[in-house]
């Protein structure tokens, strides 16, 4: 199916109406079916229904294009978080990033961010930052095209949980990077727009707020983890560059279900890409129905070929043209779901990082029969164990 075939009205309204009616009618069918058989033997009846619902809803953006709420171009009021504007950093662009920005006609922009705080702490950290105080820089998922840093977005559950793990890291800045879109919607903000925005947020933490880079924990889920890897790579590879004064790389990297291979290189017989069909991700992301609207939007003028040859876009790719090395990367914690479609590419990423960094620098946690990005769903089984492992890693 062509990506986003129902992006324009009236077909969008027709499709959404049909889709939601179909989901409602499917609920009793799922309820009866899962009494007798379930996608995974370890899944409960209720869990199977919830995952079927998430799967049905999850493919809607690939049919209608990006969903535009919350508005990522403005600071929306939030009673439990504090918005802040972050200026672009044109003075920090060099090397390949300068070339890619010119090709994509992308320039630095002023973007919003949201401060999250542990219960009992002020919503925004106060300057000067105390020595040894750590902070999360959170980069939300959403396939590069949707969701938000705002507290109303589903991925904010991960941010809230992270700030509760330690008194030495009681705050998180969630960055509202520019989301990509493409035809039949307006073509906007392809790679490397999000990378420029996250770089600006990182610089804000270091040079405006005053955090020591070694005390910054860069965290991201799904596509956000891809951007986290790209930003970290940029800082590592361009360390000491004469023409720009880049901050040092972060002290920690936390990747939840990272989408590290937007190419289709893992779609081989017997792979999780092709066999984990019960996951909430459809095969358009990487599989039989590839490519997705989201990947096309993110790659923009570079096209799908860039996903097969660029270490910033596809660091986990199996393509021999992707020479992604990880020397100099910080301590890393990787989370995967045992039932997710991206499982094999996440394991590939883990293996590449271990090879270059050493096993003692990479911690890997795989949730048994867990779906993609399971840590963002509040009641998902095994979620607490994952956060316990993160807490131990941070200690």
N, C-alpha and C positions, 0 to 999 in steps of 0.2 A: 504494500500500500504506500502511496506517495505520502511523505511526511506532511502533517497539518493540512489534510484535504478539506477540513471544515472550519478553517480559521476565520472566514468572513461570514457576515450575516446575509441572508437569514439562515444559512446552513448551519452556522454555529449553534443557534438557538434550537434548531430542529434536532441536531445531533445530541446536544446536552439533555434535551427533554427525553429523547428516546433512550439515551444511556442510563439516566437515572430511573426511568420506569423499568428498564431491563434489570437494573440492580435490585430494585424493590421486589420485582417478581422472582428474582433468583434467590432471595433470602430463604423462603420456605423450602426451595429445592435443595439448597446447601444444607439446611438444618436436617432434612431427612437423609440426604446422601451421606453426610458425615457421621450419622449414627452407625453406619455399616462399614464405611471405608473412608480413609483420610489420606491426604497427599503424602504425609510422613507419619509412620507409626508412632513416633514420640509426641506428635501434636495432639492436644486435647480437642474435644468437639468444639468448644468455644473458640479456641485458638485457630482452628481450621476455618471457621466462619469469618473471623476478623481478617485473617490473611486473604481469604477469597475476596472480601470486600475491598481491602486495600489494593489488591491486584486489579480489580475492576476499575477502581477510581484512578489508579496510578497511570493508566494508559491514556487518560483523557487529554493531557497536554500534548501528547504526540499526535493527536487527532485535530486539536483546535489551536495548537501553538501555545505560546507562553501565557500563563494566567497572571494578571497584572495586579494582584493584591497580595500583601500590602504594597503601597507605593514605595519603591526603592529609591525614588528621586527626592524624597522629602523626609523630614523628621516628623513622625507621627507621635502624638502624645502617648505615653505609657506610664501608668501609675507606679510600676515597680522597676523601671529602668530609666536611665537618663540619656537623651540623645546629644550628640556632639557633631559638629562639622569638622571634616578633615580635609585639609588643602592638598592638592596634587603636588607631585614632586618631579617636575621636569628636569631639575638639576641632578637627579639620580639615575637618569636613563643613559645607558651606554651599550656598546658592543651590539650583539644580535638584537637585543630588545629595542634598540633605536631603529634598526632596519625593519623589524616586524611591525613596529608602531607606524612607520611611514607607509609601508605596504597596505596595512589595514586602515590607514587614515584615522588612527586612534591617538588621542592626546590625553594627558593627565587632566583630571577633573576634580572638582570639590565634591566630596561624597559624605553621606551620613554614616555614623556609627552609633552603637548603643552600649552603654556601660551596664553590666550586670554585677550584682554584689551578693556575697554570702549574707545570710540572715544575721542581723546585728551590726553590720558594717554600713558606712555611708554608701550611697548609690554610686558615687564616683570617688576614686582615690584622691587624696589630697597631696599636694606638693609641699615640700620635697618628699619624694618617695623614700621610705625607710630602707636602709641598707639590707640586702637580702630578701626584700619583698618581691614575690613573684606575681606574674599576671598571665592570664590566658589571652591570646589573640585568636578569636574564633572566626572561622570562615564557613558559612553555612552551605549545605548541599542544595540540590534542586536542579541537577542536570544542566547547570550554567544558565538556565533560562527562567527559573521560577523560584518561589519561596523567598525568604527575607531574613534579615538580621533582627527584625522587630520581635518583641516578646510574644506576639500573637501567632507567629509562625511555628509550625510543629517542631522544627529543628531547635528552637529555643529551649526545649526540654533538656537537650544535651548541655547547653550552656549553663542552665541553672544547676544541673547536677554537678558539673565540673567545679563551680565556685564553692560548693559545699564540701569538697573533699579535703581541704586543708586550710588552716588559718594563715599559712604563709603564702597562699595564692587565693585571696578572697575576692578578687575582681576579674572580670573578663570584658574585653572590648570586642564586640561582634560587629564586623565591618559590612556595610551595605554596598557591596561592589555592584558595578553595572552589569545587568543581565543581558544576555545575547538574544537576538531574534533575527529571523530571516524570512524569505519569501514563503508563503504569501503575505506575511506581515512585513512591516518595514525592516530593512536590514540595518541592524544597530549593534554596536558594542561587541564585535568579534574579538577573539584572541589578538592582542594581549591586554585588552581593556581591564579585565578583572585582575590580572597580574599587576598592572599599574596601580590599581586601587588598593590592593592588599599591601603592596610595597609602601604606599603612602601611609596606611594605617600602622604598619610596623615602624616606620620612621617617626610617626606621631608618638608612639609609645616610648621610643628611645630619646628623641631630641626635643619633644615638647613636654611629655610627662616626666622623663628622667629615669626610666627603667634601664637597668643594665641588661644588654642583650642576653647574657647568660641566664638571666632570670625570667626570660619570656618563653612561654610554652605556646607554640603555634599549633592550633588544633583545627581540624576540619573533618567534615563527613562527606562521603561520596564525591561529588564534583568539587566540593570545598576542599577536600583532602588533596585532590589533583592540583588545585591552585596553591595550596600550602606547600606542596612539593616543589612546584615551579618557583615560588618566591624564595624558598630556602636555597634552591639550586642557583638562582640568580645571585644571591648574596655570597654563596660559597665560591662559585666560579669566578666572580669578579672582585674578590677580596684583594685589596691593595691596588686596585686600578687607579692610575694617576689622575685621570680626568674627572672622576667623581669621588665624593667622600661617602661611600656606602657604610652603613652601620654593620657591625659584625653579625654573623649568623645567630639564630636563637639557640638557647641551651637545650630545648626539648622540642620534639615533634610528635604529635598525637594524631593518628590517622584512623578514622572509623569508616570501614567499608570503602576504602579509596577506589575511585574510578581511575585507575592508573593506566588504562589502555583503551582510549576511545576508538581505536582501530578495531578491526575484526580478527586480529591475529590469533586469538585464543579459540576461535570457532573451529575446532578440530574434532573429529569423531570421538565420542566418549567424554568430552570435556564438560565441566559444569556449565559452561556457556550454553551448551545444547541440551543438557540433561536435567538441569535444575529448573524445570518448567513451572514448579509451584511457587517460585519466588515472586515477589511483588514487582520486580523489573521484567518488562516484556523483552522479547528477543530482538526488538529493534535497536536496543542499546548496544548489543554485541551478540549477534546470532543470525538466525535464518532471515529475519526481517530487516536486518541492517541495511542502510543507516537510519538513525533516528533524526527527528527534527532538531533535537537538542545538539547533537554532534555537528550537524550541518550549520546550525546557528553559531556555535562557538568557533568553528574553523573558518567561517566566512569566506573571504576571497582566497584563502590558501587552499581550500578544498580538502577532500578526504585524504589525499595523498600525504598531507602534512602529519596526519595521525600515524602514518607508517614510517616516518623518518625523523620526527622531532622529539628530542629527549625532554623538552619542557611540556609537551602535550601528552606524550605516551611513554612515560619512563618505564612502564611495565611491559611494553610491547615485546613480542617474540621476533619482530622483524630484525634482520641483521643490520638494517640501516639505522636503527636507533641505538646509539652508543651512549647509554645512560649509565654513568658511574656515580658512586656515592661516597667517595673519599671526602672527608671533611664535614659530612653531615652530622647533625647532633644526635644524641640518644633518641631513639624512636620507639614508640609503642603503636602496634598495628592491630586493629580489630577486624575480624571477618566473621561472617555467618556461614555455618556449615552447609546451609541449604540455599545460599545465594548464588545468583548467576555469575557474579564477578569473582567467585571463590578462586578459580585457577589463576586469574591474573593478579589477585592479591597475594597468593602464594609465590608467584613469580617475582613480584615486587619485594617480598620478604627475602627471598633467596638472593636476589641481586644485592640488597642492602647488607645482608649478612656477609656475603662474599667480600664486599669492599670495606665494611665497617667493623666486622667481627661480631660473633654471636652475642658477646656480652653487651653490645651497644644496641641490639634490636630485641625488643620483647614482642612476642606474637600471642594473641589471644583469639581463639576460634570458638564461637558459641555453637554448641551442639545443635544441629538441625535448625539453626537460626536464619532468618531472612536477612535481606540486604538492609543495612543501617538499623538493625534491631534496637540499638541503644537509644534511639530517639522516641521509641514508643513506650510510654510510662509503665504499662502493666505487662510488658513482654517477659515471658519466663527466661530466667538466666541473665537478665539485664543487671540485677544487683551484683551478681558475681563479677561481671565485666567491670563495673565501677570499683569494686573492691580491689581488683587487680590493678586498675589505674592508680588507685590511692596508694597501694604498696609500691608501685613503680615511682611515684612522685616523692615518696618518703625519703 
